[in-house]
């Protein structure tokens, strides 16, 4: 009798343990899947339809409510405007602003420039200082073909961790000096925080240095050198989520972007979009 009771107790314990572990494992998997999706989609489901303060600092994030519509950002267009900062234009007109982040060169920038030239498109390339040093010819080509070269800092650090103006200014002015040496021109004072990491103090520092800060309203995971997205995935994101007034962020290191750029520009044009330089947004 005692043996049967012990067997029943032990069986119940095993069933309870299995159920608990299964539930815990499922919860962990859901959390991991949610995190992966947020990263891949540049989205933050915690951002509601209510306005949030520019004090929602850290990583720039987006919540896509509906394809073809302006996504919700960590801060509103109006809040960012206090710091001469932008993530999109509030408009119903089919215009978009094409930007690239360039941290290093791997042979993909030239074909991207070829496609832009073919379509007579002026883009903005946010470059780090070491890029200017290592690839001055590409910098000069960007300028000669009518593109804007913006400031992406010298070392690509987490700028939200920089609290004093002197350190912030060094990251910015070093890039200005290198650009002047290579082109003989003053750099246009457009700034993009590395990895989209920022705080309100940073935005104010950039403004005091005469810079306009640019985040983005459309991007996709295109920066992993050894894990490039398929053309179909790229078109799905870049065509499905394009919207009036979009600031598009792409990486010039992406072989996928180099491969699709001509077709992508054609498809945007067929959708009725005009691709304009950032200078028209800030006028």
VENVEN-V568322 format. One record per pair of residues at least 4 apart in sequence whose ideal C-beta (glycine too) atoms are under 8 Angstrom apart, sorted by the first residue. I is the first residue (numbers start at 1). J is the second residue. Records with the same first field share a line. If there is no record, write none. Layout:
I = J + J
This chain:
1 = 5
2 = 6
3 = 7
4 = 8
5 = 9
6 = 10
7 = 11
8 = 12
9 = 13
10 = 14
11 = 15
12 = 16
13 = 17
14 = 18
15 = 19
16 = 20
17 = 21
18 = 22
19 = 23
20 = 24
21 = 25
22 = 26
23 = 27
24 = 28
25 = 29
26 = 30
27 = 31
28 = 32
29 = 33
30 = 34
31 = 35
32 = 36
33 = 37
34 = 38 + 45
35 = 39
36 = 40
37 = 41 + 43
38 = 43 + 44 + 45 + 61
39 = 221
40 = 220 + 221
41 = 62 + 64 + 220
42 = 61 + 62 + 219 + 220
43 = 61 + 62 + 63 + 64 + 71
44 = 61 + 62 + 63 + 74
45 = 63
46 = 63
47 = 52 + 56 + 61 + 62 + 63 + 72 + 73 + 74
48 = 52 + 72
49 = 65 + 72
51 = 76 + 79
52 = 56 + 74 + 75 + 76
53 = 75 + 79
54 = 74 + 75 + 79 + 80 + 82 + 83 + 200 + 203
55 = 200
56 = 74 + 75
57 = 74 + 160 + 198 + 199 + 200
58 = 74 + 160 + 197 + 198 + 199
59 = 195 + 196 + 197
60 = 73 + 74 + 87 + 193 + 196 + 197 + 198 + 215 + 216
61 = 73 + 74 + 196
62 = 71 + 72 + 73 + 217
63 = 71 + 72 + 73
64 = 71 + 241
65 = 69 + 71 + 72
67 = 240 + 241
68 = 240 + 241 + 242 + 243
69 = 243
70 = 88 + 90 + 217 + 243 + 244 + 245 + 246
71 = 217 + 218 + 241 + 243
73 = 80 + 87 + 88 + 215 + 217
75 = 79 + 80 + 87
76 = 80
77 = 81 + 86 + 87 + 88 + 89 + 90
78 = 82
80 = 85 + 86 + 87 + 203 + 213 + 215
81 = 85 + 86
83 = 200 + 203 + 204 + 206 + 207 + 213
84 = 206 + 207 + 211 + 212 + 213 + 282
85 = 203 + 206 + 207 + 212 + 213 + 214 + 215
86 = 212 + 213 + 214 + 215 + 247 + 281 + 282
87 = 214 + 215 + 216 + 217 + 247
88 = 217 + 243 + 245 + 246 + 247
89 = 95 + 97 + 244 + 245 + 247 + 281
90 = 245
91 = 95 + 244 + 245
92 = 244
93 = 244 + 245 + 274
94 = 244 + 271 + 272 + 273 + 274
95 = 244 + 245 + 273 + 274 + 275 + 276
96 = 242 + 244 + 245 + 246 + 247 + 248 + 268 + 273 + 274 + 275 + 276
97 = 124 + 246 + 247 + 248 + 275 + 276 + 277 + 278 + 280 + 281
98 = 116 + 121 + 123 + 124 + 248 + 250 + 275
99 = 123 + 124 + 125 + 126 + 150 + 192 + 214 + 216 + 247 + 248 + 249 + 250 + 278
100 = 112 + 123 + 124 + 125 + 126 + 249 + 250 + 251 + 252
101 = 125 + 126 + 152 + 192 + 249 + 250 + 251 + 252
102 = 109 + 125 + 126 + 127 + 128 + 131 + 152 + 251 + 252 + 253
103 = 127 + 128 + 131 + 152 + 156 + 251 + 253
104 = 128 + 130 + 131 + 134 + 253
105 = 109 + 131 + 134 + 135 + 138 + 253
106 = 225 + 253
108 = 112 + 252 + 253 + 254 + 255 + 257 + 258
109 = 113 + 135 + 138 + 252 + 258
110 = 114 + 138
111 = 115 + 258 + 259 + 261
112 = 116 + 252 + 257 + 258 + 261
113 = 117 + 138 + 141 + 142 + 145 + 147
114 = 118
115 = 119 + 261 + 262 + 265
116 = 121 + 122 + 123 + 145 + 147 + 261 + 265
117 = 145
118 = 262 + 265
119 = 262 + 265 + 266 + 269 + 275
121 = 265 + 275
122 = 146 + 147 + 148 + 275 + 276 + 277
123 = 147 + 148 + 275 + 277
124 = 147 + 148 + 149 + 150 + 190 + 214 + 277 + 278
125 = 142 + 147 + 148 + 149 + 150 + 252
126 = 149 + 150 + 151 + 152 + 190 + 191 + 192 + 214
127 = 131 + 132 + 139 + 149 + 150 + 151 + 152 + 175
128 = 132 + 152 + 153 + 154 + 155 + 156 + 175 + 194
129 = 133 + 153 + 154 + 155 + 174 + 175 + 178
130 = 134 + 154 + 155
131 = 135 + 139
132 = 136 + 139 + 175 + 178 + 179 + 182
133 = 178
135 = 139
136 = 140 + 182
137 = 141
138 = 142
139 = 143 + 149 + 179 + 182 + 183
140 = 144 + 182 + 183
141 = 145
142 = 147 + 149
143 = 147 + 149 + 183 + 185
148 = 188 + 190 + 277 + 278 + 279
149 = 179 + 183 + 187 + 188
150 = 187 + 188 + 190 + 191 + 192 + 214
151 = 172 + 175 + 176 + 187 + 189 + 190 + 191 + 192 + 211
152 = 156 + 175 + 191 + 192 + 194
153 = 157 + 159 + 171 + 172 + 175 + 193 + 194
154 = 170 + 171 + 174 + 175
155 = 171
156 = 194 + 195
157 = 161 + 162 + 171 + 194
158 = 162 + 194 + 195 + 197
159 = 168 + 171 + 193 + 194 + 197 + 198 + 202
160 = 193 + 197 + 198 + 199 + 202
162 = 167 + 168 + 171 + 202
163 = 167 + 201
164 = 168
165 = 169 + 205 + 208
166 = 170
167 = 171
168 = 172 + 202 + 205 + 206 + 209
169 = 173 + 205 + 209
170 = 174
171 = 175
172 = 176 + 191 + 206 + 209 + 211
173 = 177
174 = 178
175 = 179 + 187
176 = 180 + 186 + 187
177 = 181
178 = 182
179 = 183 + 185 + 186 + 187
180 = 184 + 185 + 186 + 187
189 = 209 + 210 + 211 + 212
190 = 211 + 212 + 214 + 278
191 = 206 + 211 + 212 + 213 + 214
192 = 196 + 213 + 214 + 215
193 = 197 + 198 + 202 + 213 + 215
196 = 215 + 216
198 = 202 + 203 + 213
199 = 203
200 = 204
201 = 205
202 = 206
203 = 207 + 213
204 = 208
205 = 209
206 = 211 + 212 + 213
207 = 211 + 213
212 = 282
214 = 247 + 278
215 = 247
216 = 247 + 248 + 249
217 = 243 + 245 + 246 + 247 + 248
218 = 237 + 238 + 241 + 242 + 243 + 246 + 247 + 248 + 249
219 = 248 + 249 + 250
220 = 229 + 233 + 234 + 237 + 238
221 = 229
222 = 228 + 229 + 234 + 250 + 251 + 254 + 256 + 257
223 = 251 + 253 + 254
224 = 228
225 = 253
228 = 254 + 255 + 256
229 = 233 + 234 + 256
230 = 234 + 256
231 = 235 + 256 + 259 + 260
232 = 236
233 = 237
234 = 238 + 256 + 257 + 260 + 264
235 = 239 + 260 + 263 + 264 + 267
236 = 240
237 = 241
238 = 242 + 248 + 264
239 = 264 + 267 + 268 + 271
242 = 246 + 248 + 268 + 271 + 273
247 = 278 + 281
250 = 254 + 257
251 = 257
252 = 257
254 = 258
255 = 259
256 = 260
257 = 261
260 = 264
261 = 265
262 = 266
263 = 267
264 = 268
265 = 269 + 275
266 = 270
267 = 271
268 = 273 + 275
269 = 273 + 275
276 = 280 + 281
278 = 282
279 = 283
